[in-house]
Every structure is written in C-alpha cells, then in structure tokens.
C-alpha cells in the first residue's frame, strides 16, 4: 500500500509534489514497478461464485497495475465472506497484492486478510486503528464530503475513498491532491472515459464492478491501464 507497512499515514499540508506519504510518489505495492500513474483497486461484484471469479481475478492481476482487491459482498452471511476470501485471497497474495473486505473488520485476523474498507462503519475507524495497529490497511469512504474525508484521514485511514464520479468529487480530489498526503481513491463511475482525467488527481481508481461481466475482463482492464499509462 502507499505507506511502508507499520508507518502512520499523516494528514498534513503537502510541502512538495509527493502524492503519497513517505518516499513514494505512487504506491510500490503490487506486482509492477513504481510509476507516477494512478493504480487500480479492484472491487468484486456484490454477488458472485468464488470458484468462477478466482481465475478471472488471476488474469486481471497480470496487468501489473492492480494495487488491491476488495471483496464487497451483498450477502451478510459470514460463511459466504469466508468462502469468498478463501478463494480470492490466495490469488491476490500470489501476485503480491493485498486483499481487503468491505465493512467486515472482525474477519481480518481470523481469515488472514490485509485490511478492510469501511463504508457503513466509518465511525469505527479510530478504534479499529488502535485495536488492529498499523500493519492492517484501513480505508474508508467519504462520499464527496471534505469534512468527513478529513476526519477519516485524521482518524488514521490509509486512504480515503471519494465518489461517485462527478463535479463534486473532482473538485474535492483536486483540492485533496494539492493539500493532503493521505492517498485518495475514486470510485463509483470510473470507466475508460473518465479514468484518464481522474488519474491526474487521484492516487487510486476503482473500476466499475461491471468490469467483471465484460466478455474479456482482462482485456478491458489492460486497455484501461494502458490509457492511464499513456
């Protein structure tokens, strides 16, 4: 992830052109050389068969531009989350990519996951940081609220998610990229058309989950990654 594991992710005005804390202008985690172009964060569909999605994920990770994989199930059954993690986490880890869950921090340590992305449970971030320490990736969604985004960063978020794509999100990202060191993630409407411009102001982009249902998801992601690099 953007910060070295174990190091805090500070919230303070930027003093140079760095886009993320530490010595990196872009995250060095994952299976690709460090680059000044935004990296991609994959989010699963809300409903899927883990056995079917795992080989697709493996091909997507071959692009070398994926920074993380997030399991985002609609099912609240713990067994469903466990089954999904047991299939997808090994694939992600084989590519040296962290695997996260949405809003299920209680499963992180038991399943050996790398972190959680908080949407409905953002109010728990500060307590979770104290409990889980700095080795666990904690991200959180702020919508398009500057106040909430700042609060989450100050509470110890490793990154703050902003979205959906639109004028309000773009304005917030432009301000954030100039002023705040905590990395930003844009999600909700990230497509081949919107991604290139967004990559100029966001550290991470989460492609729309419809990616998974494309005829050739790997080709779609590779094309998106190529657009960002170009």
N, C-alpha and C positions, 0 to 999 in steps of 0.2 A: 504494500500500500504506500501512499505518498511519503509517510514519515517512516524513519527507521523503527522497527519493532521495539517497543519498550520506551520510546521517546514521546513526550507530550506533544500535542498539536496546538501551538499557541494561537491566540486570537490577538492580533495587534496590527496597526497600520503597516503597510509594506514600505520598505525603505529602498528597494531596488526592484528589478524586473522579475524576481523569482515568482513562480506560480504556485509553489507549494512549500511547506516548511522544510528546513534542512538544506542540504546542498543540491537538491534536485530541482530542476525547472519543470520536470514532469515525473511521474512515478516510475520507479525502476522495477517494481514487482511484475511478475508475469513472465512470459516466455518470449520476450522481444527486447532488442536493445533500447536504451533510453532514447527518447525523442522529444522534440518540442511540440508534438502534435497530441491533441487530447486522446485519451484511451477510452475503450469501450467497456461498459459494465452490463453484462447480460442478466436479464430478469426472465425467469421462466413464465410460461402461461399459467393462469390460475388453476387450470385443470389439465393434467397430462398423465401419461403412463410412463413411469420412470424407466422401464426397460426399453421403451421406444425412444425416449428423449436422450438417453445417455450416449448412444452412438452419434446422434446429431450434434450434441454438445462437443464431443471429441473432434468432429470435423470443424466446428466453429472456432475452437481454440487454436487450430492450426494457422489461423491468420496472424497470430503473434501479437495482436493488438488488444486482447481482452485482459482487463485489469482485475475483474472479479466476476463471480457467478452468484446470483441471488435466487434462492428458492422462494417463490411467492405464491403459495397455495391458497385457494379459497377454502379448502377443507380445514376444519378446526380439529379434526381427529389427530391426536398425537402419533398414532400408528402410521398415518398417511405421511406426515412430515418425516418420520423416522425412515420409512421406506424410500422416500424421495432422496433424502440425504445419503442413505446407504448406496444408492445407485449413482448419484451425481457427484458427490464429494470426491470419491476416488479418481474420477475422470478429471476434475478440476485440479486436484493436487498433483496428478501425474504431469500436468502441464505447468506446475508451479504457480497456480492461480488460486487465490483464496475463495472459499465458499461460505456464503452467508445465508441467514434465514430472515424473513420479514417478521418482525414482532414476536419472535419466539426465543427470547434470551435464555429462558430456563433450559433450553435444549442444547445450548452451545457446548458446554463442557462434557455433558453426557455423550454426545454424538461426535465430539472431536472436531467441531466446526470452528471457523475462524472468527466469526462475529455475527452481528445482527444489524438489520436496517429497521429503524423504528418509524412507524407511521402513526398508528393509533396510540402508541405508548411512549411518545417523545418526552412526556413528563418524568419518565423513569430514568432518563439518560444519566443524570448526575449520580444517582445512587448506583446504577449499573457500573459506571466507570470506577467508583470506589470499590465495588464488590469484585469486578472482573479484572481490574488493573489495566495497564496499558498494552498488554500483549494481545488483547481482544479488540478487533475492529468494531467500532460503534459508529454507525451512520444514522442520520435522522432526516426526516422530510419536513421542510418549512413552507411548502407551497410557494407563494410569492410574497411572504411576509418578511420584510427586512428585520423587524423586531424579533420574530421567532427565530430566524436564521442566526442572528447574533446571539440570542440566548442559548441556542443549541451548541454553537461553537464555543461559547464561554463555559458551557457545562461539560465540555470535553469531547465533543464529536470529532471523529477523524475526518469526516467530510459532511457537508450539508447538501441535501437534495433540494433542488429548486425546480418548479414546474407547476402546471404544464407549459409547454412552449407557447409563447405569445409575447405581446409587447411588455407586460408587467414583468415576466420572467427575464426577458432580455435586458431590461433596464436594471433589474436587480443584479444580474450576472455581470453587467458592465461595471457597476459600482463595486461589486464584490471583488472582481478580478484586479481592480486597481488598489483596493484598500485593505483587504483581509487575506491573511495567509492560509487559513483553513481551506482546504480544497473544496471545490464545488462540483456537484453532479447535476446535470439537467436531464429530466425525464418527463414523459408524457407528450407524445407527438414528435419524437425525434425520428426523422426519416432521412432518406437520401437527399431530399430537397432542403431540409432545414439544418442538417448536421454540419456542413462546412462553415456556415456563419457562426453557429453556436460554438464550434470548436475554438473560435478565436477568443471566447470569453469564459468558457467552462473547462475545468480540468478533466472531467469525465462526462461521457454521454451514454445514456441507456437507450439503445434502440428499442423501438416499439415491439412489444412481445409478439405481434403478428409476424415478425421475422420467422418464428418457428414453424409457421404454417405455409411458408413460401415453397414453391416447387423445389428450389435448391437453396436452402437457408445459408449454406456455406458460401455460395456464390454471391448472394445478396450482401452478406457481411463483408466479404472480401472486397466487393465493389465499394461499399461504404468506407471501409478502412482506406482504400486507395484514394477515394475522394478527399478524405481528411489529410492524407499524406501529400496530395498533390496541390 
